[in-house]
Amino acid sequence: MLLIKNGYIMTMAGRNYTNGYIVADGGKIIHIGENFKEIEDKVKIEETTVIDAAGRFVMPGLIDAHCHVGLCDDGMGFEGEDENEMTDPVTPHLRAIDGIYHSDRGFVDARENGVTTVVTGPGSANVIGGQFAAVKTYGRRIEDMILKEPVAVKVAFGENPKTVYNERKQTPTTRMATAALLRENLIKAREYKELMEKYNHDMENNDKPEFDIKMEALLGVLEGKIPLKAHAHREDDILTAIRIAKEFGVNLTIEHCTEGHLITDILREEGVSVIVGPSLTERSKIELKNQTLKTPGILANAGIPVAIMTDHPCVPIQYLSLCAALAVREGMKEEDALKAITINAARITGIDDRVGSLEVGKDADIVLFDGHPFELRSRVKTTIINGNIVYDRNQDL
């Protein structure tokens, strides 16, 4: 059992506790509140790890809703680059968990800076890149770290697939071809689904379709179980992503959304959720010419659900809270920015049943700061994942 007491608790569930407590057992939060004496008789102190959080800000573990931790191993170059399979523009069957290196230094940097969950997966070289996974940032092997898999299928619009395949003199080299390839494979998947349903309904009079691992990977998208995670910076690419999602009746999140502030009214009208970033970078390509740190605030102020990403290694994972703090400096409400790296990140990626807020029944993923998380000089003192202390600044774990 674990007890945290005397801290300022920001639950991200609508209530804060000035002198609060959290009790966790079996990896889950079982009590949370203001006055520990009310439940003191339910806790066997002699069998409990006690953390005195006096003077500390206590909040849910941070969530990076879009990154490539574990797939771009820190400092390794090509040998550790498992983010992009740049030999085929359509690879929905690739699974992040088969490429994640659980001992990547990025996981250490994450938990030392309060990030307890990362949504990590393939890059944007391909039109359909593969399957993202939500994983905790601590574990002896990837099987111990998985929170949910898959959480999305990555698709990409704009410059990246154009550039990669133009160099190979292969489709796609235009935005038209990118959209066409995505449509083609969604249509194929729909037809594959229909044939499978006919076979399962009447096996005597229908042949079983030949197994197609790519189409199998897209069935969850067509059935609404997992969304497309659409890499789109420029406003026209964002609109194309929405158009195709509507054509096929599939769920969608817009990743990066660099020019989203130019079409805020449309995004609100379409009910789209967005994951913004990485904003702490140079404008390294044409489609980033309108990049601004104001984007998350403009979108959130318009009532659009917003998460903030690092896109690690584009921005190192340890600067997730800094990215949110800079969004506040540029007009985002502090509460919205905190949500963007906790509960909103969880909701948008479909993992809010377990993480993103401090509530009874949720995973005991908790971080203690020695100051406000958006204060530049604040440091993480303790990180807890599944009720276990995985980082303590005062100890060498």
C-alpha positions in Angstrom: 0.0 0.0 0.0 1.1 3.6 -0.7 0.1 6.8 1.0 0.8 10.3 -0.2 -0.3 13.0 2.3 -0.1 16.7 2.9 0.3 17.6 -0.7 -1.5 20.1 -3.0 -3.3 17.6 -5.2 -4.5 18.6 -8.7 -6.7 15.7 -9.7 -7.6 16.9 -13.2 -11.1 15.6 -12.4 -12.7 18.9 -11.4 -11.4 19.2 -7.9 -8.1 20.1 -6.1 -7.1 19.4 -2.5 -5.0 21.9 -0.6 -3.8 19.4 2.0 -4.8 16.2 0.4 -4.0 12.5 0.5 -4.0 9.6 -1.9 -4.0 5.9 -1.0 -3.1 3.3 -3.6 -3.1 -0.4 -3.4 -2.6 -3.1 -6.1 -1.6 -0.4 -8.5 -4.9 1.5 -8.3 -6.1 4.5 -6.4 -8.4 3.4 -3.6 -8.9 6.6 -1.6 -8.4 10.3 -2.3 -9.5 13.4 -0.4 -8.7 16.3 1.8 -8.7 15.1 5.4 -6.7 11.9 5.9 -8.0 11.4 9.4 -11.4 10.5 8.0 -9.9 7.2 6.6 -6.9 6.8 8.8 -8.3 3.7 10.4 -8.5 2.0 7.0 -4.7 2.3 6.4 -2.2 0.0 8.2 0.6 2.5 8.4 3.2 -0.2 9.4 2.5 -1.9 6.1 2.4 1.2 4.0 4.9 3.3 2.1 4.3 6.9 3.2 5.3 9.9 1.2 5.0 13.3 3.0 4.2 15.6 0.1 4.2 18.8 2.1 5.1 21.7 -0.2 4.7 19.5 -3.2 2.3 19.8 -6.2 0.8 16.3 -6.8 -0.9 15.5 -10.1 -1.5 12.6 -12.5 1.4 11.3 -14.4 1.9 13.3 -17.6 0.9 11.8 -20.9 2.6 12.4 -24.3 -0.2 11.8 -26.8 2.1 11.5 -29.8 5.8 10.5 -29.8 8.3 7.9 -31.0 9.9 7.0 -27.7 11.5 3.5 -28.0 11.4 3.5 -31.8 14.1 6.1 -32.2 16.7 4.9 -29.6 18.6 7.7 -28.1 22.0 8.4 -29.6 22.1 5.2 -31.7 21.6 6.4 -35.3 20.4 4.0 -38.0 20.9 0.9 -35.7 18.2 2.3 -33.4 15.9 3.8 -36.0 12.8 1.7 -36.2 10.3 4.4 -36.7 9.8 4.3 -40.5 9.6 1.3 -42.8 10.4 3.3 -46.0 10.0 0.5 -48.5 6.2 0.4 -48.9 3.9 3.4 -48.6 1.1 1.2 -47.1 2.0 -0.7 -43.9 -1.0 -0.7 -41.6 0.1 -4.1 -40.2 3.3 -2.8 -38.5 2.9 -2.8 -34.7 4.8 -0.3 -32.6 5.4 -2.9 -29.9 7.5 -5.0 -32.2 9.9 -2.1 -32.6 10.0 -0.4 -29.2 13.2 -0.8 -27.3 12.1 -0.9 -23.7 15.6 0.2 -22.4 15.7 3.3 -24.6 17.1 6.2 -22.6 14.0 8.2 -23.6 11.9 6.2 -21.1 14.3 7.2 -18.3 14.1 10.9 -19.3 10.3 10.6 -19.4 9.8 9.2 -15.9 12.5 11.5 -14.5 10.3 14.4 -15.8 6.9 13.1 -14.7 5.8 11.4 -18.0 4.3 8.1 -17.1 2.5 7.2 -20.3 3.5 7.7 -23.9 1.5 7.1 -27.0 4.2 6.0 -29.4 4.4 4.5 -32.8 5.5 4.7 -36.5 6.5 7.9 -38.1 5.0 9.7 -41.1 7.1 8.4 -44.0 4.3 6.2 -45.3 0.7 7.0 -46.2 -0.3 4.3 -43.7 2.5 3.8 -41.3 1.2 1.3 -38.8 -0.2 0.9 -35.3 0.4 3.1 -32.3 0.5 1.8 -28.7 0.0 3.4 -25.3 2.7 2.3 -23.0 3.9 3.1 -19.4 7.4 4.5 -19.2 8.7 1.8 -16.8 9.0 -2.0 -17.2 11.5 -4.8 -17.7 10.0 -5.6 -21.1 7.5 -4.1 -23.4 4.8 -6.7 -22.3 5.0 -5.2 -18.8 4.6 -1.6 -20.2 1.6 -1.9 -22.5 -1.5 0.0 -21.4 -3.4 -0.4 -24.7 -2.5 -1.7 -28.1 -3.3 -0.7 -30.7 -4.7 2.7 -29.9 -4.7 4.1 -33.5 -3.5 3.5 -37.0 -1.1 6.2 -38.2 -1.7 7.9 -41.6 0.2 10.8 -43.1 -0.6 13.6 -45.4 1.5 16.4 -46.8 5.2 16.7 -47.4 6.6 13.6 -45.6 5.3 10.7 -47.8 5.7 12.9 -50.9 9.3 13.5 -50.1 10.2 9.9 -49.2 8.7 8.4 -52.3 9.7 11.1 -54.7 13.3 10.2 -53.9 12.4 6.6 -54.9 10.5 7.6 -58.0 7.5 5.8 -56.6 3.9 6.7 -55.8 3.0 8.9 -54.0 4.7 12.0 -55.1 1.6 14.3 -54.9 -1.1 15.0 -52.4 -3.6 13.5 -54.8 -1.7 10.2 -54.8 -1.5 10.1 -51.0 -5.2 10.5 -50.7 -5.9 8.0 -53.4 -3.7 5.3 -51.8 -5.5 5.8 -48.5 -8.9 5.6 -50.1 -7.9 2.5 -52.1 -6.8 0.6 -49.0 -9.9 1.6 -47.0 -12.1 0.4 -49.9 -10.1 -2.9 -50.1 -10.5 -3.3 -46.3 -14.2 -2.6 -46.5 -14.6 -5.2 -49.3 -12.4 -7.7 -47.3 -14.7 -7.1 -44.2 -17.8 -7.7 -46.3 -16.4 -11.0 -47.6 -15.4 -12.1 -44.1 -18.9 -11.3 -42.8 -20.5 -13.3 -45.6 -18.2 -16.3 -45.0 -18.8 -16.2 -41.2 -22.6 -15.9 -41.8 -22.7 -18.9 -44.2 -19.6 -20.9 -44.4 -21.1 -23.6 -46.6 -22.0 -21.3 -49.5 -19.1 -18.7 -49.3 -15.4 -19.1 -49.7 -13.2 -17.8 -47.0 -11.2 -14.8 -48.2 -7.5 -15.3 -48.5 -5.8 -13.9 -45.3 -4.5 -10.3 -45.8 -2.6 -9.0 -42.9 -2.8 -5.4 -44.1 -6.6 -5.5 -44.4 -6.9 -7.3 -41.1 -5.1 -4.3 -39.5 -7.6 -1.9 -40.9 -10.7 -3.7 -39.7 -10.6 -2.1 -36.3 -10.6 1.3 -38.0 -13.7 0.5 -40.2 -15.5 -0.9 -37.1 -14.9 2.3 -35.2 -12.8 0.5 -32.5 -9.6 2.5 -33.2 -9.1 5.9 -34.9 -6.9 7.1 -37.7 -4.1 9.1 -36.3 -3.6 11.6 -39.1 -0.4 13.5 -39.5 -1.4 16.8 -41.0 0.3 20.2 -40.7 -1.2 22.4 -43.5 -4.8 23.4 -43.5 -5.6 21.7 -46.8 -4.1 18.4 -45.5 -6.1 18.7 -42.3 -9.3 19.1 -44.4 -8.4 16.2 -46.7 -8.0 14.0 -43.6 -11.4 15.0 -42.3 -12.9 14.5 -45.8 -11.7 11.0 -46.1 -12.6 10.1 -42.5 -16.2 11.2 -43.2 -16.3 9.3 -46.5 -15.7 6.1 -44.7 -17.4 6.9 -41.4 -14.2 6.3 -39.4 -12.9 8.1 -36.3 -10.0 10.5 -36.6 -7.6 12.6 -34.6 -5.5 15.4 -36.2 -1.9 15.1 -35.3 0.4 18.2 -35.3 -2.5 20.5 -36.6 0.1 23.2 -37.2 -2.3 25.4 -39.2 -5.4 24.5 -37.2 -5.7 28.0 -35.9 -6.5 29.1 -39.4 -9.5 26.8 -39.6 -10.7 26.8 -36.0 -14.4 27.2 -37.0 -14.3 24.2 -39.3 -12.5 22.0 -36.7 -15.1 23.0 -34.1 -18.0 22.3 -36.6 -16.6 18.9 -37.5 -16.1 17.9 -33.8 -12.4 17.0 -34.3 -9.9 16.4 -31.5 -6.4 17.6 -32.1 -2.9 16.8 -30.8 -0.7 19.8 -31.3 3.0 20.0 -31.7 5.9 19.8 -31.8 5.9 23.6 -31.4 9.3 24.0 -29.8 11.2 23.5 -33.1 12.4 25.5 -36.1 10.2 25.9 -39.2 12.3 23.2 -40.9 10.0 22.7 -43.9 7.5 24.6 -46.0 4.3 23.2 -44.3 5.6 24.7 -41.0 5.7 28.3 -42.2 2.7 29.2 -40.0 3.8 27.3 -36.9 3.2 29.2 -33.7 3.0 28.5 -30.0 -0.4 30.2 -30.0 -2.1 27.4 -31.8 -3.0 25.2 -28.7 -4.6 28.2 -26.9 -6.5 29.4 -30.0 -8.0 25.9 -30.5 -8.7 25.3 -26.8 -10.3 28.7 -26.4 -12.7 27.8 -29.2 -13.8 24.7 -27.4 -11.8 22.2 -29.3 -10.3 19.2 -27.3 -6.6 19.7 -27.4 -3.6 17.6 -26.3 0.0 18.7 -26.6 2.8 16.4 -27.9 6.6 16.5 -28.1 6.8 14.2 -31.1 10.0 12.9 -29.4 12.7 13.0 -30.6 11.7 16.2 -32.4 11.4 17.7 -29.0 12.9 15.6 -26.3 10.3 13.9 -24.1 11.5 15.6 -20.9 10.2 18.9 -22.2 6.5 18.0 -22.4 5.6 20.2 -19.5 7.7 23.0 -20.9 5.8 22.8 -24.2 2.5 23.2 -22.2 4.0 26.1 -20.2 4.9 27.9 -23.4 1.4 27.5 -24.7 0.2 29.2 -21.5 2.6 32.0 -22.1 1.1 32.4 -25.6 -2.5 32.5 -24.5 -3.7 29.1 -23.4 -5.5 28.9 -20.1 -3.4 27.2 -17.5 -6.1 24.6 -16.7 -6.4 23.8 -20.4 -2.7 23.3 -20.7 -2.6 21.0 -17.7 -5.4 19.0 -19.3 -3.5 18.9 -22.6 -0.8 16.8 -21.0 -3.1 14.7 -18.7 -6.8 14.1 -19.0 -7.3 15.5 -22.5 -4.4 13.5 -23.8 -5.9 10.4 -22.3 -9.4 11.1 -23.6 -8.3 11.8 -27.1 -6.2 8.6 -27.3 -8.9 6.5 -25.7 -7.1 5.6 -22.4 -8.9 7.8 -19.9 -10.5 4.8 -18.2 -7.1 4.2 -16.6 -5.0 7.3 -16.7 -5.1 11.1 -17.0 -6.7 12.0 -13.7 -6.4 11.1 -10.0 -9.6 9.2 -9.3 -10.6 6.1 -7.3 -10.2 3.1 -9.5 -7.7 4.6 -11.9 -4.0 3.5 -12.2 -1.9 5.0 -9.5 0.3 7.0 -11.9 1.3 10.0 -9.9 4.0 12.7 -10.0 5.2 15.1 -7.3 6.8 18.4 -8.3 8.6 20.7 -5.9 6.8 23.7 -7.5 4.1 24.4 -10.0 4.7 22.1 -13.1 4.8 25.1 -15.4 7.5 27.0 -13.3 10.8 26.6 -15.2 12.7 25.9 -12.0 10.3 23.2 -10.7 11.7 19.7 -10.7 10.1 16.3 -10.4 10.8 14.8 -6.9 8.9 11.5 -7.3 7.3 9.6 -10.1 5.0 6.7 -9.4 3.7 4.2 -11.9 1.1 1.5 -11.1 1.6 2.4 -7.4 5.3 1.8 -7.5 7.9 4.5 -7.0 10.0 4.4 -10.2 11.9 7.6 -9.7 12.9 9.5 -6.6 15.3 12.4 -6.9 16.7 11.7 -3.5 17.5 8.0 -4.3 19.3 6.2 -7.1 16.6 3.7 -8.3 
